[in-house]
């Protein structure tokens, strides 16, 4: 029997390589994935889109939707909010859905929805998602959105967190780069990206509160965020098949000990 595999890749364009026979995990820590996960965890509906025109079209189908996002770092004309998880979390109008647009992250989410299954991860849920997906898909591609044609540190870390959870549960790293990224970043703290280019951009552009939000909301959501029919939806994190087996072994051990 072949072991299930996990591969780490980067950029929205890469998703097309994994649309047949793979589940895709879309990652854009700074900031689209964090914004999407934060929105849905807070009770909002979230619709990621690949372009400005798609954002306008989607808004017309949703009552009182907020347009949230950026293009090349700038909030587009007519939008209500930048791609800011901190600002979104501070709002109380959670009944209003958001249409989310970003330079690369939402393009990746949109492309990922054509795979066998699609998920969204950031620092808030990456490890929980890795545990939940183990045993549920034979091939998983964990893809960082990247920025300005670079695979940024925060996305490498988050991808490695997901992949390392899968490898710990019996998955095989599909290639050398995946093995190297897991070895480098699999146990790295979220703060290891604090001096990277994305973090520096947030500070220089007066958006340091988003960096603070991202680095202080880590592993705080035990939930699966999936892309379904163009919408990010939250589901309770199921016990993975491998974790269920481990729990059964622990339970049997407890029973045997108690009998002794």
Buried (B, 14 or more C-beta within 10 A) or exposed (E): EEEBBBBBBBBBBBBEEBBEEBBBBBBBBBBBBBBBBBBBBBEBBBBBBBEBEBBBEBBEEBEEBBBBBBBEBEBBEEBBBBBBBBBBBEBEEEEBBBBBBBBBBBBBBBBBBBBBBBBBBBBBBBBBBBBBBBBBBBBBBBBBBBBEEBBBBBBBBBBBBBBBBBBBBBBBBBEEBBBEBBEEBBEBEBEBBBEBBBBEBBEEEEBEBBBEBBBEBBEEBBBBBBBEEEBBBBEEBBBBBBBEBEEEEEEEEEEEEEEE
